Amino acid sequence: MQDIISFVIKYWYLWASLLAVIFILIRTELTSTVAGILLISPDDVVTKMNHEDAMVVDVRDNNAYANGHILGAHHVMPKDIDDKKHKLAKAKDKPIIVVDAQGQQAPKLAATLREQGLTTLFALKGGMSAWTAAGLPLAKKH
């Protein structure tokens, strides 16, 4: 037991890093759970786009969107979500998938859309990082 305590004291920075990562993971999962937004994989996004005519809403900044986005994605800045609700309301009966850079912001923004009356909402787990890691294609803004 003394060896374990000595190890923890000697490498406190490793333990602090581990706890920080665990905290971030738990917070991310709880945010999506509390908001009632399902996190889906890139493969599930493709399936929903192909079989359920899902609308993808990309909430990244202009440069990130221009450098590569999911084909057919609608670009909406987070600050403009309220202003674009009429555009998004056209897809009220379709699944809407919110995509951000890393998957941190999308569940919150999807919850905002739910408050505006949209019902079938998802967030891309891991954001565009997961999409590109899966080797899926990107469209570029011209």
HELIX and SHEET records of a PDB file:
HELIX    1   1 GLN A    2  LYS A   10  1                                   9    
HELIX    2   2 TRP A   12  ALA A   35  1                                  24    
HELIX    3   3 PRO A   42  GLU A   52  1                                  11    
HELIX    4   4 ASN A   62  ASN A   67  1                                   6    
HELIX    5   5 PRO A   78  ASP A   80  5                                   3    
HELIX    6   6 LYS A   85  ALA A   89  1                                   5    
HELIX    7   7 ALA A  106  GLU A  115  1                                  10    
HELIX    8   8 GLY A  127  ALA A  133  1                                   7    
SHEET    1   A 5 LEU A  38  ILE A  40  0                                        
SHEET    2   A 5 LEU A 121  LEU A 124  1                                        
SHEET    3   A 5 ILE A  96  VAL A  99  1                                        
SHEET    4   A 5 MET A  55  ASP A  58  1                                        
SHEET    5   A 5 HIS A  74  HIS A  75  1                                        
END                                                                             
